[in-house]
């Protein structure tokens, strides 16, 4: 299966983002999007470490709770209809206006969102929002961001990474089951993102 991005690759991508931000010193809300397995969360870590005071806000905190999903939606958890996109949009609009707020994170132990886990204050210079569907046309989030980034990863490589992640975190017991989950759910989500034109609506496309 495909390896994760190397340290050099992640460092290069992070420097590309920092360079773009230097050209946009007034940028406050930044979107980092891409298909499952493209490396969004991996890129956010060095950015958070190197951009003093920056806060990363993962879209995963806006998963609908398991109790809100029927059996079919539970099998497709991670598809765009399993997120509270209207709540995310309202929170980001409020953040743009006030530059403060508390936001949910995803509790991987509970497999559900945890409210008020992330805090943004007026002293926060930059908020990096990370997630699959930030540039989807019908979510109407695009204009809220000062910089829109799409991590462009080949579909086959991304799915191999996702399958590895499913196996490593115990979501599936075998490599075969992990691959089946990636192909029956994550691949469909990736195609949804690509077919919607999210990559083309980004200001900056970073190869991965």
C-alpha positions in Angstrom: 0.0 0.0 0.0 1.0 3.6 -0.6 3.2 5.3 2.0 2.2 8.5 3.7 3.7 11.8 2.4 7.4 12.2 3.4 8.6 14.8 5.7 10.2 16.7 2.8 7.0 16.6 0.9 4.9 17.9 3.8 7.5 20.6 4.5 7.5 21.7 0.9 3.7 21.9 0.8 3.7 23.9 4.1 6.2 26.4 2.7 4.0 26.8 -0.4 1.1 27.8 1.9 3.2 30.1 4.0 4.4 31.8 0.8 0.8 32.3 -0.3 0.0 33.8 3.1 2.9 36.2 2.9 1.4 37.5 -0.3 -2.0 37.9 1.5 -1.1 39.4 4.9 -4.7 40.3 5.6 -5.9 36.7 5.2 -7.8 35.5 8.2 -9.9 32.4 7.2 -8.1 29.8 5.1 -9.7 26.6 3.6 -7.6 23.5 3.1 -9.7 21.0 1.1 -9.1 17.8 -0.8 -10.3 14.3 -1.3 -10.1 11.7 1.5 -6.4 10.6 2.0 -5.0 13.6 0.2 -3.1 14.8 3.3 -5.1 17.7 4.7 -4.6 17.0 8.4 -1.0 16.1 7.8 -0.4 19.5 6.2 -2.2 21.4 9.0 0.2 20.2 11.7 3.4 22.0 10.5 1.3 25.0 9.6 -0.1 25.3 13.1 3.4 24.9 14.5 5.0 27.5 12.3 2.3 30.1 12.1 2.3 31.6 15.6 -1.2 31.7 17.2 -2.9 30.0 14.3 -5.9 27.8 15.1 -6.9 24.7 13.0 -10.6 24.1 12.8 -11.4 20.6 11.4 -14.7 20.2 9.6 -14.9 16.7 11.2 -16.4 18.4 14.3 -19.5 19.0 12.2 -20.2 15.3 11.7 -23.8 14.5 12.5 -23.9 12.4 15.7 -24.3 8.6 15.3 -27.7 8.9 17.0 -28.9 11.2 14.2 -28.1 8.8 11.4 -30.1 5.8 10.1 -28.3 2.5 9.2 -27.7 3.6 5.6 -26.2 6.9 6.6 -24.0 5.2 9.2 -22.5 3.0 6.4 -21.9 6.2 4.4 -20.6 8.3 7.3 -18.3 10.8 5.8 -20.5 11.5 2.8 -21.5 15.2 2.6 -25.1 14.5 3.8 -23.7 13.2 7.1 -22.4 16.6 8.1 -24.2 19.6 9.6 -23.2 22.0 6.8 -25.7 24.7 7.7 -24.3 24.8 11.2 -20.8 25.0 9.9 -21.7 27.9 7.6 -23.5 29.8 10.3 -20.5 29.4 12.7 -18.0 30.6 10.0 -20.1 33.6 9.1 -20.3 34.5 12.8 -16.5 34.0 13.1 -15.9 36.4 10.2 -18.0 39.0 12.0 -16.7 38.7 15.5 -13.4 36.9 15.3 -14.3 34.8 18.4 -16.2 31.7 19.2 -16.0 28.1 20.4 -16.2 25.2 17.9 -16.6 21.4 18.0 -13.9 18.8 17.4 -14.3 15.2 16.6 -13.7 12.8 19.5 -12.1 9.7 17.8 -12.6 7.6 21.0 -16.4 8.3 21.0 -16.7 8.6 17.2 -18.8 11.7 17.7 -18.4 15.4 17.8 -17.4 17.1 21.1 -18.9 20.6 21.6 -16.9 23.7 22.5 -13.5 21.9 22.1 -11.8 24.6 20.0 -11.6 28.3 21.0 -10.9 31.3 18.8 -10.3 34.7 20.4 -9.8 38.1 18.9 -6.1 37.6 19.4 -6.1 34.6 17.0 -4.4 35.9 13.8 -5.4 33.0 11.5 -7.9 30.3 11.4 -7.3 27.3 9.1 -10.4 25.3 8.3 -9.7 21.8 7.1 -12.1 19.4 5.5 -13.4 17.5 2.5 -16.4 19.6 1.4 -15.4 23.2 2.1 -15.4 24.1 -1.6 -18.6 22.3 -2.6 -20.8 24.5 -4.6 -24.0 23.9 -2.7 -22.4 24.4 0.7 -21.9 28.1 -0.2 -18.7 28.5 1.9 -16.3 29.5 -0.8 -16.7 33.3 -0.4 -16.1 33.1 3.4 -12.5 32.2 2.9 -9.6 34.6 2.1 -7.5 31.8 0.7 -8.8 28.5 -0.7 -6.4 25.6 -1.0 -6.9 22.2 -2.6 -4.5 19.4 -2.1 -4.4 17.5 -5.4 -3.7 13.8 -4.8 -4.1 11.0 -7.3 -7.3 9.0 -6.5 -5.6 5.6 -6.3 -2.9 6.8 -3.9 -5.4 8.6 -1.7 -7.6 5.5 -1.4 -4.6 3.3 -0.5 -3.8 5.8 2.3 -7.4 5.8 3.5 -7.5 2.0 3.6 -4.2 2.0 5.6 -5.8 4.5 8.1 -8.9 2.4 8.5 -6.8 -0.6 9.3 -4.4 1.2 11.6 -7.1 2.9 13.7 -9.0 -0.4 14.1 -12.0 0.7 12.1 -11.7 -2.5 10.1 -10.1 -5.8 11.2 -8.3 -6.7 8.0 -6.6 -5.1 5.0 -9.2 -6.5 2.8 -12.1 -5.1 4.8 -10.3 -1.7 5.0 -9.9 -1.6 1.2 -13.6 -2.5 0.8 -14.6 0.4 3.0 -12.4 2.8 1.2 -13.8 1.8 -2.2 -17.4 1.7 -1.1 -17.5 4.9 0.8 -14.4 7.1 0.6 -14.0 6.7 -3.1 -17.5 7.8 -3.7 -16.9 10.9 -1.6 -13.7 11.7 -3.5 -15.6 11.5 -6.8 -18.3 13.7 -5.5 -15.6 16.4 -4.6 -13.8 16.1 -8.0 -17.0 16.1 -10.1 -18.3 19.2 -8.3 -15.2 21.1 -9.4 -13.8 21.9 -6.0 -10.2 21.7 -7.3 -11.0 24.3 -10.0 -12.5 26.7 -7.4 -9.3 26.8 -5.3 -6.9 29.8 -5.3 -4.0 27.4 -4.8 -3.7 23.8 -5.9 -0.9 21.8 -4.2 0.2 18.5 -5.7 0.4 15.6 -3.3 
